[in-house]
Amino acid sequence: MLIGYARVSTPEQDLTPQLDALREAGCERTFTDKASGAKADRAGLAEALSHARAGDVLVVWKLDRLGRTMKGLIDLAANLADRGIGFRSLTDGIDTGGTAGKLVFHIMAAMAEMERDLIRERTTAALIVARREGRVGGRKTVMTPKRLEAARKLLASGMTVREIAPTIGVSVPTLYRHFPAPVQEAISAEGEGPGA
C-alpha cells in the first residue's frame, strides 16, 4: 500500500498541491501535519509511521516535508528499511524500492555527513584562531567599567544588589555574576573602614 504524508509549516499554508500529487501517485491513505519540520513530535507523521506495515511505501511530495535535517531523514529511512517499508519522494526522484533510489539516498547521506564534518572542522579552526587572538565568543557584557565602579561604590555604601541593579541599568543576575556574595561582603567591609 502507498501511504502519503504531506506537511506545511504554518496553518495558513495550503496542503492541496501536495495532496493532489500524492493522490496522483496512487496513495490510498494520506496523513497530514501543519507544523514546522523542526518539530520532532508531529502527530500526522507518527500516525503514518504507525499505520505503515512491511511491504508498504511511505510517499512524500518532497524530502523536506519529512524533516529539516539530513540526519533526521537518514534515521527515518533506516527505521523504515528495518521495518521493511519503502520510501519514495516524488519531486526528488528517490525510491528506495529500487537499487538506483537506494544508491542516491546513500550518496546523499554520505554527502550530508561530509558536510557536517567540514562545518565542524571549520568551526573548530575558527574558534582556535579567535582564542589565540584573544577573542571570546558570546554576547558582550553590559557591565562596563563605569557600571562596575558605580556598583562597587553603591555596595560599599550599604545598598543591596536588588536596589543597585535598576539604578545602574542591569539585571540582578548580571550583578550577582560580577559581585557574588563573598565579594559583596568584602566590599561592604571596606566601606565600613576605620572612619565609618
Stockholm file with secondary structure:
# STOCKHOLM 1.0

chainA/1-196         MLIGYARVSTPEQDLTPQLDALREAGCERTFTDKASGAKADRAGLAEALSHARAGDVLVVWKLDRLGRTMKGLIDLAANLADRGIGFRSLTDGIDTGGTAGKLVFHIMAAMAEMERDLIRERTTAALIVARREGRVGGRKTVMTPKRLEAARKLLASGMTVREIAPTIGVSVPTLYRHFPAPVQEAISAEGEGPGA
#=GR chainA/1-196 SS CEEEEEEESSTTSCCHHHHHHHHHTTCSEEEEEESCTTCSCCHHHHHHHHHCCTTCEEEESSGGGTCSCHHHHHHHHHHHHHTTCEEEETTTTEETTSHHHHHHHHHHHHHHHHHHHHHHHHHHHHHHHHHHTTCCCSCCCSCCHHHHHHHHHHHHTTCCHHHHHHHHTCCHHHHHHHSCHHHHHHHHHHHTCTTC
#=GC SS_cons         CEEEEEEESSTTSCCHHHHHHHHHTTCSEEEEEESCTTCSCCHHHHHHHHHCCTTCEEEESSGGGTCSCHHHHHHHHHHHHHTTCEEEETTTTEETTSHHHHHHHHHHHHHHHHHHHHHHHHHHHHHHHHHHTTCCCSCCCSCCHHHHHHHHHHHHTTCCHHHHHHHHTCCHHHHHHHSCHHHHHHHHHHHTCTTC
//
